[in-house]
Amino acid sequence: MLVLGIESSCDETGVALYHSERGLLAHRIHSQIAMHTEYGGVVPELASRDHIRRVLPLTEACLAEAGVTLQDLNAIAYTAGPGLAGALLVGASVANALGFALQKPVIEVHHLEGHLLSPLLAEPRPAFPFIALLVSGGHTQLMAVRGIGQYELLGETVDDAAGEAFDKSAKLLGLGYPGGPALSKLADRGDATRFKLPRPMLHSGDLDFSFSGLKTAVLNLVKQQAALDETTTADICAAFQEAIVEVLVKKCLAALKQTGMQRLVIAGGVGANRQLRAGLNDAAQRRRYEVFYPPLELCTDNGAMIAFAGAMRLKFAEPDYSYNVRPRWDLASLPSVA
């Protein structure tokens, strides 16, 4: 079965083709970072308009790469939520228009389920059950995943997500937008021992997170500096990154111990962070559990994860082409795929 996936929840337009037997055939991503940099953050109206410009050319490029036509599709999957309402509507309207024109079924996909399942696109693939750390710009959650649609929330951030803390702290340090990748790159050159930053909720006794206080600690540290030269900035970046990584690793270990599971899956944009991967890999060797990641190119929002999640949910494909988007959508409300 061949599924076209369309992702348009925020500031990346992603399109992909996934075949249930042949795997991922093609995928394309257009990032809007250059456009939003001028404004220091995502402008929803501009994001929506750019999705309109990009989605069809990206679809045509994927079809050409895979050597298939629209008539070869068995279904079309799209991100129905959560995300920016206007941006989601672009993907939803294109998917349903194509479905209606081709008389092919259409599948609503939960954006976070796409991220959770994205490591299944890599080799080796994790087997169920596993603990999933979903860590991105808008979400930091730990979940017990026992199958498709069988998700138990174990813990989540009570304020800023990890990726959000990266971006906000980078802005405080004058690193521009989006600051997370720039902060991580600079941290590689810094001395993490020069400054001591807090580890929020490290010993809270639960699996929740909090990163707002860490961001405030960075603000206070910046204010205390007589001069914020490149060396000092790099040292603050290193201390900040080490604090977040330590919290994430310790909470993952606690989740594995609490559930008795032996497999850990990392998904979301922050999952591409090299220090986080190194910390988790080191802990995996010492504690004898397995850790899995999506391919680096599929850590950010992408159509491949939507096409794959859609293929996993073909039984829920609808021939009804009326649609709605869900800017807020509880992952636990998804039906299980037996």
LINSULNOR-V88641 format. One line per field, one symbol per residue. phi: phi as a letter, one per 30 degrees, with the letter a starting at -180 (. if undefined). Layout:
phi = ???
This chain:
phi = .cbccbcbdbcbcbbabbcdccidcaabbccceeddeecildceddddddeedcddedddddddddibcddddcabcbdcldldeddddddddddddddddchcdbbdbdeddedecedddcbdcdcddadcccbbdcbbbcbcccldicbcdcaadcbddddddeddddddcicibddeddddddddcccdcdbccdcdhdcdibcdbabdddddddedddddddbcddddddddedddddddddddddddddddddcidcbbccbjedddddddddddddddddcibcbbbdeedcdddaddddddddddcedcdcddcdbbcbebadddddddcd
